[in-house]
């Protein structure tokens, strides 16, 4: 796997923009669902959810999966059946991501905030082999060390690989 340089990430500016967007009622995931927001490579879309590569990844292959409908409570806004169906997609996308890039461990988290990025979504972050312990887990996900500057062509190729792996053999 290619090694990519890290680009500084302005966390304070991101927080300001995200909370301002939430205050206006804007939702970046709803914009992706509507086809209005670029910069995120969609790798999975069906009648229930959308999956896409992170715009500012801290790990190669970092993807997110979200329901198409704007929901904000990761368990309370879903029936058990709806939640299980979403988790089937998380599992399927996770396997495709882990098949597409070297992965020692796949992190799966539901992150977000009512104050910004409220739309329920799951992060699927493939930790590559050989990362020192002190740079694993939350440290691997944090933007304080910057994000990976992955050329668009590489992200496009990765997206195609993930899509192929989603389709199966």
KOLTOR-219273 format. One line per field, with one value per residue (C-alpha): residue in one letter; y, z, x. Coordinates in steps of 0.001 Angstrom, whole numbers. Each point is the difference from the previous one (the first is absolute). Layout:
BEGIN
code	a/...
north	Y/...
up	Z/...
east	X/...
end
This chain:
BEGIN
code	x/x/x/x/x/x/x/x/x/x/x/x/x/x/x/x/x/x/x/x/x/x/x/x/x/x/x/x/x/x/x/x/x/x/x/x/x/x/x/x/x/x/x/x/x/x/x/x/x/x/x/x/x/x/x/x/x/x/x/x/x/x/x/x/x/x/x/x/x/x/x/x/x/x/x/x/x/x/x/x/x/x/x/x/x/x/x/x/x/x/x/x/x/x/x/x/x/x/x/x/x/x/x/x/x/x/x/x/x/x/x/x/x/x/x/x/x/x/x/x/x/x/x/x/x/x/x/x/x/x/x/x/x/x/x/x/x/x/x/x/x/x/x/x/x/x/x/x/x/x/x/x/x/x/x/x/x/x/x/x/x/x/x/x/x/x/x/x/x
north	0/3445/2289/3389/3241/1508/3396/2204/57/3122/-1649/3335/1133/-3370/235/3563/-949/-3193/1665/2959/-2407/-1844/3325/748/-3453/-1191/-3638/-1188/-3557/1147/2053/-3116/-1975/2778/35/3625/-449/-1060/-1095/-3275/-3090/-2044/-3732/-1391/1217/-1973/581/317/1601/1697/-842/2296/614/2636/3361/517/-3561/-750/-3564/-1301/-1461/1926/-166/1091/-1561/1792/-612/1950/1485/2709/-1647/1141/-2691/-2940/-2544/1893/1127/-3533/-3076/-3090/-1250/3293/68/-3590/772/2973/-2142/-2530/2816/1089/-3584/-278/3318/-828/-3273/1748/2715/-2545/-1999/3123/1257/-1800/-97/-1208/1100/1720/2666/483/2899/2014/3567/3317/2744/1763/3217/-1023/-3048/-1156/-2371/-3522/-1546/-2677/412/-2967/600/-2668/46/-1217/-2599/1251/3186/526/-538/3648/1017/-2532/244/3603/1362/-1496/1824/3433/2894/1754/-1733/1073/-2040/-2006/1890/-2731/1085/-31/-2625/-2327/565/-710/-3226/-1026/751/-2234/-2787/257/-52/-3142/-1626/905/-1832/-3135/-2567
up	0/-863/2824/-156/1634/2754/-491/3012/861/1549/2663/1358/-3474/-589/3299/-793/-3481/1147/2854/-2222/-2646/2632/1241/-3548/-197/-2604/38/-1981/-190/-1291/-2589/-1083/-189/-2164/-2267/908/1763/-1678/1513/1341/-2199/349/25/1114/-448/292/1181/3632/170/-1608/547/-1032/480/2529/-1480/2541/829/2806/-1305/-3582/-743/2740/-876/1483/-273/756/-444/-2866/2354/2378/3415/3040/2695/-800/1575/1080/-3517/-1398/512/797/-3544/-1561/2231/-860/-3724/366/1914/-2843/-2277/2497/31/-3788/-533/2743/-1683/-3361/1480/1870/-3232/-1870/2232/2393/3283/3386/1707/-1250/2332/-119/1941/3/567/-368/2037/210/-261/-3303/-2277/1684/-2822/1285/-1633/600/-532/-1463/401/-1075/2141/-2122/1344/1854/1535/3395/2899/1104/-3474/-36/1188/536/-880/-3495/-522/1381/-2366/2349/-1893/-3296/-2717/-2868/-3247/-2341/-3652/-1515/-2550/2803/1877/-3208/-560/3621/-333/-3100/1877/2932/-2386/-1669/3394/1000/-3091/1112/-2001
east	0/1284/1006/-1684/1104/-2103/-1580/-745/-3692/-1477/-2158/-1284/-1140/-1651/-1882/-1089/-1237/-1703/-1863/-960/-1334/-1999/-1362/-1233/-1587/2528/1095/3003/-1329/-3392/1914/1914/-3259/-1505/3074/780/3335/3203/3283/-1365/278/-3184/763/-3373/-3529/-3191/-3561/1139/3432/2957/3666/2844/3691/959/935/2805/1131/2413/360/-10/-3420/-1810/-3697/-3311/-3436/-3266/-3711/-1552/-2580/1157/-84/1928/-235/2237/-2367/-3127/-939/-55/-2074/2037/-524/1151/3065/905/-323/2330/2479/-86/1161/2666/1263/-87/1785/2500/904/375/2225/2141/338/1097/2817/2363/-1907/1207/-3224/-3122/-1320/-3779/-1476/-3191/1119/-1770/-1590/-3324/2054/1593/-89/-3208/-1011/691/3049/2585/3726/1869/3718/2518/3138/2922/2430/3051/-1390/1655/-2396/92/-1303/-2831/-3606/-1187/3450/-361/-3293/856/578/2407/2837/-1555/-1654/1447/557/-1206/-86/-3477/1042/1091/-3278/-1936/1932/-568/-3715/-176/1792/-2408/-2983/1412/510/-3565/-1226/1835/1930
end
